[in-house]
């Protein structure tokens, strides 16, 4: 399946390698969180409840999961580059919906298209970054893939928060800037070498569902449970944290709200950088333990109405999520056979994105009845139990694998 070297040499001449693919990945993922600090402005403009905010967010996650189930293994057949170009087109269309929106229909359409783009990127871009790495570069490429994912997700709200707070066009300029970045990413993608040896010309879709090869079944359960718990924390910050900042803490500065969300993804990236040093097998339970501590701090911030505790919870929880996430992805991707790697990674992300959507909608529903603070406390308690269970399972039965950055 993999026919290029890490420098991207193919038939003579030097072509972009895994860092370029990671840049494309990061730009694509940044677009998916761009609206996060802007939901309050949309609520003022259109008028809708906190529950509807989480439903709009969940539409994105449902689209991601659907694409992963229907086309998660498509890049294994057609090649990584065509799928990445398709993802860039969908990301541009999503930005167009937000630029043209005048009500809920285009908001939903924009989130739907954004989710489709993220679904294509999650499997194809991760596989492309890892496969474009040459001998001795696999560990760095594994970090580049997960850092591009989390770093891109974090940069989206930071960028839009700054532009919305300090420019005269809060609901327009973030998406125009993103369209420019998408154009740059599309040009980079065009010149990326293809890593699938014999790509087919637009074969029919063969939906795989959530299936993994036999080689991966030993590592998949603890890895996917840890990813579910970690992504639930990310979902809380990207969907609900800005509302908590404004309504409970009295923080109305959109740049600050974007920075709070950015902090959890920044910490995730830092946590990922430590995974190789610790080793993937150990990093999985350790990351889950740190995630539990972070969730305790988030719960404390809800009780004490403290921005400082919320930021500390974001940093601690994000670091634990990043540590466990990279360990989980490393174990899963290294155990998967090359011809099924894209599909296996996609199955892993199905579980992760279920964690980012289902619990968050539950928070929105509970907030309608109990208030945002009580809903957040119930959420953090449930996710703490899940993260502790996944960490205990991984500690008692260390998963096999971890060749890519795992030792």
C-alpha positions in Angstrom: 0.0 0.0 0.0 2.8 2.5 0.9 5.0 3.3 -2.1 6.6 6.6 -1.3 9.4 7.5 1.0 9.2 10.0 3.8 10.6 12.8 1.7 7.8 12.3 -0.8 10.0 11.2 -3.7 8.0 9.7 -6.4 9.3 9.2 -9.9 12.1 11.8 -9.4 11.9 15.2 -7.8 11.2 16.2 -4.2 7.6 16.5 -3.2 5.9 17.5 0.1 6.2 15.0 2.9 4.3 14.4 6.2 4.7 17.9 7.6 2.8 19.3 4.6 0.1 16.7 5.1 -0.1 17.7 8.7 -0.6 21.3 7.8 -3.5 20.3 5.5 -5.0 18.3 8.4 -4.7 21.2 10.8 -6.4 23.7 8.5 -9.3 21.3 7.8 -9.9 20.7 11.5 -9.6 24.4 12.4 -12.7 25.0 10.3 -14.8 22.6 12.3 -14.4 24.5 15.5 -14.5 28.0 14.0 -18.1 28.7 15.1 -17.5 27.8 18.8 -17.2 31.3 20.3 -19.8 32.7 17.9 -22.8 30.6 19.1 -23.8 33.4 21.6 -23.9 35.9 18.7 -26.0 33.5 16.7 -28.3 33.1 19.7 -28.8 36.9 19.9 -29.3 37.2 16.2 -31.6 34.3 15.6 -32.9 33.4 19.0 -32.6 29.8 20.2 -32.0 27.8 23.4 -29.0 26.2 24.9 -30.3 22.8 23.9 -30.4 23.9 20.3 -26.8 25.0 20.6 -25.8 21.4 21.5 -28.1 20.0 18.8 -26.3 22.2 16.2 -23.0 20.9 17.5 -24.3 17.3 17.5 -25.3 17.7 13.8 -21.6 18.1 13.1 -20.7 15.0 15.1 -23.4 12.9 13.5 -22.1 13.9 10.1 -18.6 12.9 11.1 -19.8 9.5 12.3 -21.9 8.9 9.2 -19.1 9.6 6.9 -16.7 7.4 8.9 -19.2 4.6 8.7 -20.0 5.0 5.0 -16.7 6.1 3.6 -14.1 5.7 6.4 -12.2 3.1 4.3 -12.6 4.9 1.0 -9.2 6.4 1.0 -7.8 2.9 1.2 -9.4 2.3 -2.2 -9.3 5.6 -4.1 -6.2 7.1 -2.5 -5.5 9.6 0.2 -5.1 12.7 -2.0 -8.6 12.7 -3.8 -10.3 12.2 -0.4 -8.3 15.1 1.1 -9.3 17.4 -1.8 -12.9 16.4 -1.4 -12.6 17.3 2.3 -11.2 20.7 1.4 -14.2 21.3 -0.9 -16.7 20.4 1.8 -14.9 22.7 4.3 -15.1 25.6 1.8 -18.8 24.9 1.3 -19.3 24.9 5.0 -17.7 28.4 5.3 -19.9 29.6 2.5 -23.0 28.5 4.4 -22.0 30.5 7.5 -21.2 33.5 5.3 -24.7 33.4 3.7 -26.7 32.3 6.8 -29.8 34.2 7.8 -31.3 31.6 10.1 -31.0 28.1 11.4 -31.2 26.2 8.1 -27.8 27.4 6.9 -26.3 27.0 10.3 -27.3 23.3 10.3 -26.1 23.0 6.7 -22.8 24.5 7.5 -22.3 22.2 10.5 -23.4 19.2 8.4 -20.8 20.0 5.7 -18.1 20.6 8.3 -18.8 17.3 9.9 -18.5 15.5 6.5 -15.2 17.2 5.9 -13.9 16.2 9.3 -15.1 12.6 8.8 -13.1 12.3 5.6 -10.0 14.0 7.2 -10.0 11.9 10.3 -9.0 8.7 8.6 -7.4 9.8 5.4 -5.3 12.6 6.7 -4.1 10.6 9.7 -3.1 7.7 7.4 -1.5 10.1 4.9 0.7 11.8 7.5 1.9 8.4 9.0 2.5 6.8 5.5 4.5 9.8 4.2 7.0 9.4 7.0 10.3 7.8 6.0 12.3 5.2 8.0 12.9 6.6 11.5 10.2 9.2 11.2 7.2 7.2 12.3 7.2 8.5 15.9 7.4 12.1 14.8 4.8 11.5 12.1 2.4 9.9 14.7 2.8 13.0 16.8 2.3 15.3 13.8 -0.9 13.6 12.9 -2.5 13.8 16.4 -1.1 17.3 17.0 -2.5 18.5 13.7 -5.9 17.1 14.7 -6.0 18.6 18.2 -4.0 21.7 17.3 -6.3 22.5 14.4 -9.4 22.0 16.5 -7.9 24.4 19.1 -6.8 27.1 16.6 -10.3 27.4 15.2 -12.0 29.0 18.3 -8.9 31.1 19.1 -8.9 32.6 15.6 -12.6 33.2 15.4 -12.7 34.6 19.0 -10.0 37.1 18.2 -11.5 38.2 14.9 -15.0 38.4 16.3 -13.9 40.5 19.3 -11.6 42.9 17.7 -12.8 43.4 14.1 -16.1 45.0 12.8 -17.2 41.8 11.1 -17.5 39.1 13.8 -19.7 36.7 11.9 -18.0 37.2 8.5 -14.2 37.6 8.7 -13.4 34.3 10.5 -15.0 32.4 7.6 -13.3 34.5 4.9 -10.0 33.9 6.5 -10.7 30.2 6.7 -11.6 30.1 3.0 -8.2 31.6 2.2 -6.5 28.9 4.4 -8.5 26.2 2.7 -7.3 27.4 -0.7 -3.7 27.1 0.5 -4.4 23.6 1.9 -5.9 22.5 -1.4 -2.8 23.6 -3.3 -0.6 21.7 -0.9 -2.8 18.6 -1.2 -2.5 18.7 -5.0 1.2 18.3 -4.7 1.2 15.6 -2.0 2.5 12.2 -3.2 -0.1 9.4 -3.2 0.7 6.7 -0.7 -1.8 4.1 -1.9 0.0 1.8 -4.4 -2.8 1.0 -6.8 -5.6 3.6 -6.2 -8.9 2.8 -8.0 -10.8 5.4 -10.0 -13.8 6.2 -7.9 -14.9 2.7 -7.0 -18.4 2.3 -5.4 -18.7 2.9 -1.7 -18.6 -0.2 0.5 -19.7 0.9 3.9 -17.8 -1.0 6.6 -19.6 -0.1 9.8 -17.6 -0.2 13.0 -15.4 -3.2 12.1 -11.8 -3.8 12.8 -9.3 -6.4 11.6 -8.6 -9.4 13.9 -5.1 -8.0 14.5 -6.6 -4.9 16.2 -9.3 -6.5 18.4 -7.1 -6.9 21.5 -6.2 -3.2 21.6 -9.3 -1.6 20.3 -11.7 -1.7 23.3 -9.5 0.1 25.9 -8.1 2.5 23.3 -11.6 3.5 22.0 -13.1 3.8 25.5 -10.3 6.2 26.5 -10.9 8.2 23.3 -14.6 8.4 24.0 -14.0 9.8 27.5 -11.4 12.3 26.2 -13.5 13.5 23.3 -16.5 14.0 25.7 -14.4 16.5 27.6 -13.5 18.3 24.3 -17.2 18.3 23.3 -18.1 20.0 26.6 -15.6 22.8 26.0 -16.4 23.3 22.3 -20.2 23.3 22.7 -21.0 24.5 26.2 -17.9 26.3 27.8 -18.5 29.6 26.0 -22.1 29.8 27.4 -20.8 28.9 30.9 -18.2 31.7 30.6 -20.9 34.3 29.7 -23.8 33.2 31.8 -22.2 31.9 35.0 -18.8 33.7 35.1 -19.8 36.9 33.4 -17.0 36.7 30.8 -18.4 38.2 27.6 -15.1 38.7 25.8 -15.2 36.4 22.8 -11.4 36.3 22.5 -11.2 35.0 26.2 -13.9 32.4 25.5 -11.9 31.3 22.4 -8.7 31.2 24.4 -10.3 29.0 27.1 -11.3 26.5 24.4 -7.9 26.8 22.8 -6.2 25.9 26.1 -7.8 22.5 26.3 -6.5 21.6 22.8 -3.1 23.2 23.5 -2.8 21.0 26.6 -3.9 18.0 24.5 -1.0 18.7 22.1 1.5 19.0 24.9 0.1 15.7 26.4 0.6 14.0 23.0 4.2 15.1 22.9 4.9 13.2 26.1 3.4 9.9 24.9 6.5 8.6 23.1 8.6 9.3 26.2 6.3 7.4 28.5 5.4 4.6 26.0 2.0 4.1 24.6 1.1 1.1 26.8 1.7 3.2 30.0 0.5 6.5 28.6 -3.0 5.1 28.1 -3.8 4.5 31.8 -1.8 7.5 33.0 -3.6 9.8 30.5 -6.9 8.5 31.8 -5.9 9.2 35.4 -4.9 12.8 34.5 -8.1 13.3 32.6 -10.0 12.3 35.8 -8.2 15.0 37.7 -9.0 17.5 35.0 -12.7 16.7 35.2 -12.6 17.1 39.0 -11.2 20.6 38.4 -13.9 21.4 35.8 -16.6 20.2 38.3 -15.0 22.4 41.0 -15.1 25.4 38.6 -18.8 24.9 38.2 -19.4 24.8 41.9 -17.1 27.8 42.8 -17.9 29.8 39.6 -14.2 30.2 39.0 -12.6 31.0 35.7 -9.2 30.0 37.1 -10.4 26.5 38.0 -12.0 26.1 34.6 -8.8 27.0 32.9 -6.8 24.6 35.2 -9.4 21.9 34.4 -9.0 22.6 30.7 -5.2 22.3 30.9 -5.1 19.2 33.1 -8.0 17.5 31.3 -6.6 18.4 27.9 -3.1 17.0 28.8 -4.7 13.7 30.0 -6.8 13.5 26.9 -3.8 14.2 24.6 -1.7 11.6 26.4 -4.3 8.9 26.2 -5.5 9.9 22.7 -2.1 9.6 21.1 -1.4 6.4 22.9 -4.7 4.9 21.8 -4.2 6.0 18.2 -0.6 4.8 18.2 -1.7 1.4 19.4 -4.6 1.1 17.0 -2.8 2.3 13.9 0.4 0.3 14.5 -1.7 -2.9 15.0 -3.7 -2.4 11.9 -2.5 -4.0 8.6 -1.6 -1.4 5.9 -4.4 -2.3 3.6 -7.0 -1.7 6.3 -5.3 1.2 8.2 -7.6 4.0 6.9 -10.7 2.0 7.7 -9.4 1.0 11.1 -8.5 4.5 12.1 -11.9 5.6 10.9 -13.6 3.0 13.1 -11.6 4.4 16.1 -12.8 7.9 15.3 -16.4 6.7 15.1 -16.2 5.8 18.8 -14.3 9.1 19.6 -16.9 11.3 17.9 -19.7 9.5 19.5 -18.1 10.7 22.8 -18.0 14.3 21.5 -21.7 14.3 20.5 -24.0 12.1 22.6 -22.9 13.3 26.1 -23.0 17.0 25.0 -26.6 16.8 23.7 -27.4 15.2 27.1 -25.9 18.3 28.8 -28.0 20.6 26.6 -31.2 18.6 27.5 -30.4 18.6 31.2 -29.5 22.3 31.2 -33.0 23.0 30.0 -34.5 21.3 33.1 -31.8 21.7 35.7 -29.6 24.6 34.6 -26.2 24.6 33.0 -24.3 24.2 36.3 -26.2 21.1 37.4 -26.0 19.6 34.0 -22.3 20.1 33.8 -21.8 18.4 37.2 -23.7 15.3 36.1 -21.8 15.2 32.9 -18.4 15.5 34.6 -19.3 12.8 37.1 -20.3 10.3 34.4 -17.2 11.0 32.2 -15.0 10.6 35.3 -16.4 7.2 35.9 -15.8 6.2 32.3 -12.3 7.5 32.1 -11.4 5.8 35.4 -12.8 2.5 34.1 -10.9 2.8 30.8 -7.7 3.6 32.7 -8.1 0.8 35.2 -8.8 -1.7 32.3 -5.7 -0.6 30.4 -3.6 -0.8 33.5 -4.7 -4.3 34.4 -4.6 -5.6 30.9 -1.9 -3.6 29.0 -2.8 -3.6 25.3 -0.4 -5.0 22.7 1.0 -2.9 19.9 2.6 0.6 19.9 5.3 0.3 17.3 4.6 3.8 16.0 5.8 6.0 18.7 4.9 3.6 21.4 8.2 2.6 22.7 
